[in-house]
Amino acid sequence: MTRVVIVDDHPVFRRGLKALLDGEDGLDVVGEAADGLSAVSVVLDLEPDVVVMDLHMPGLGGVEAAKRILDVLPSLGVLVLTMHEDDELVFAAMKAGARGYLVKTTDDDEIVRAVQAIGAGEAIFSATIAQRMMGYFTAISSSKAVVFPQLTDRERDVLELMASGLDNTSIAHRLSLSGKTVRNRVSAIFTKLQVADRAQAIVRAREAGLGSPR
């Protein structure tokens, strides 16, 4: 049996969803909660297989509740079932660890299949959500990833020129900086990359795709 907990602040909706899921073979609704804080307590106590979670609830919201639950029970499946499908909420829920996201207008049969699928370890998203996710990740993959995010933009410029084989004097000339400023930047780069010297910094930079060695 896939054990399920329902989290929603509307009691009529909870009752209807419980009746729907309990009527299906292989599903057993073992608990309910009306807000995020109660959800954390109930889920950690019952350790179900799937949590069907609304997002907008009084007190602690669904995203934060999911984070707290999954910190303790990382293998549990969270299915978001909500009225809201704006991008910010969708990606916040995904970042929190949700394995599914459906809107409440979804057909009953699809909701049941989603709970069963998540209980089996799959991920389920509605067609419109899946399309937006694909667009988002396509845009991310087509853009250049920022390497060494701990560095400032100027430090990254200095590191790239170091990796291209320029010495401090040449870097200062190229970037219109004083020699002292370049030395300070190089020292900061060593510290942030946790390297001992220029050679190690250059190796790290070239491994990350920076520089054009001459």
N, C-alpha and C positions, 0 to 999 in steps of 0.2 A: 504493500500500500504506500502511496505517496501522501505523506502527512503535510497538511496545509494550514497556515495561519492567515487570516484575513485582517488587514489593517485599513480602516476607513472611518471617518468621523460621522458618516451618515448611517444610522442604525437600519433604516429601511433598505439601503443598498447592501449592507452587510448581510442582512437576512436573505435577501434575494440571491446574492452570490453564494452564500452557504447552501441554500436549497439547490442551486444549479450544480455546484461541485459535488455535494454529497450524493447527488443522484447518479453520479458516474462511477462505473466500476474502476477500482484502482485508486480513487481519491478519497481522502478522509480529512475533513476540516476538524482540526483538533483544538483550535483556539481563535480568539478574536481580540482586537484592540481598537480603541477609538482615537488614539493619538500616538505620536512618535515615541514619547517616553514610555507609555504603557506597552507599545510594540516591542521595544528593546527588552523590557522585563519579561513579557510573555514568551517571546521567541527564545531568549536565552534559557528560560526555564524549560520550555517544551522541546527545543531543538528539532523543529520540523524540517521537512525537505524543501518546501517552497513557502515563500511569503508573498502574498499578493498585496501590494502596497500602494495606497494613494499618496500624493505628494503634498498637497495643501491641507494641513490639519492644524488645529490649535496647539500652541506650544511648540514642541519639536516637530519639524517637518519631515517628510518622507525621505528626502535625500540624506539628511544628517542621521536619521534613524537607521537607514540602510548601511551607512558607513560604520556606525557603532556596532551593528549586528555582525557585519562581515569581518570586522576586525577580530571578532571572537570566533565566528563560525564561517570561515572563508569558503567552505564548500557548499554552503546553503545557496539556493537559487532565489533571487528576488525578481519578481515580475511587477513592474509598475503598471497600474491600471488607474488612469486619471482622466479628467476632462481636458487637460492642458497638453499641448504638443508644440510649444515654442522651442526653438533651438537651444536656448540657454538651459531650460529644464531637462531636455532630452540628454544633452551632453553632460550636465551635472549628474544625472542619474547614472549614466554609463561610467563616469569617472568614479562614482561611489561604488560601482561594482554590480549594478543591475544587469541581469542577463536577458531581460525582456522589457518591452515598452509598448503598451496598447492604450488606446483611448476607450472611454466607457461606452462609446457608440458601437464598438466592435460587436459582431454577432456572437451570440452565446456559444455556438459550436466552436468558433475560433478561440474564444477565451478558454474553453475547456481544453482544446488541443494545445494551447500555449502553456497552460499549467502542467499538462502531462509531459510536454516536451522539455520544459525547464526541469521538471522532476527527473527526467532522464539525462540531464546534463547538457541539453542543447540551449541555443540562444534564439529568441523569437522577437521580431519587431514587425509592426504593421507595415504595409507596403509603402505608405507615404513617409513614415519614419525611416525605413530602410533606404529609400531614395535620397533623402536629405543626408543621411549618414554617408552614403557613397559619395555624394557631391563634396561633402566636407573633407573626407579623407583623401579624395582625389586631389583637392586643392592643396592639402597639406603635403602630400607626396610630391606634387609638382613644384613646390616652392623649395628653395634651398634651406636646409636645416641649419640652424645656428650652432656652430661648434664652440665648445668652451664657453658656455653661457655665463660662467663666473667672471669672465673678462669684460671690461668695458669695450665699446666699439673701437676706441683709439688703441687700447692694448692689443686688440685683435688685429688691427692694421699693422702694428709694430711686429707682432708675432708672424704675420704672413710675410712681411718683408725679410724678417730673420730667416724664415724657412726658405726664402728665395735666394739666400746667400749674401744679403747685404749686411755690412757692418754698421755700427752705431752712427758713424759719421754720414754714411750714405743714407741711412734711414732718416736722420735729422734733416738732411737736405731734401729728401723726397717728400717728407710730411711737413716741411717748414716749421720744424721744432728746434729748440736748442739742444745741444749735446747733453746737458744736465737732465732735461726733461725726458729724453730718450732713455738715459741710464736709469732714471727713476721708474719709467714704464717697464723696462726690461726686468728690473728687480721685482716689481709687483707681479709680473708674469711668472717669474721663477717661484715666488711664494704661492700664488694661486694654483699653479699647475703642480706644485710640490715636486719640483725638479731641482737638481743641485747646480746645474750650469747650462750654458747656452746650447751645448751639443744635445743634451737631453731634451731641452725645450724644442729644438728643431726636429728631433726625432718624433716627439709627440705631435707636433704641428703637421709634419708630412704624413704621419699615419692617419691623421684626421682629414687629409686632403688639402691642406693649406700649402701655399707656396709653389713656385715653379723652379726647382733646383737647376742652377746654371752649370 
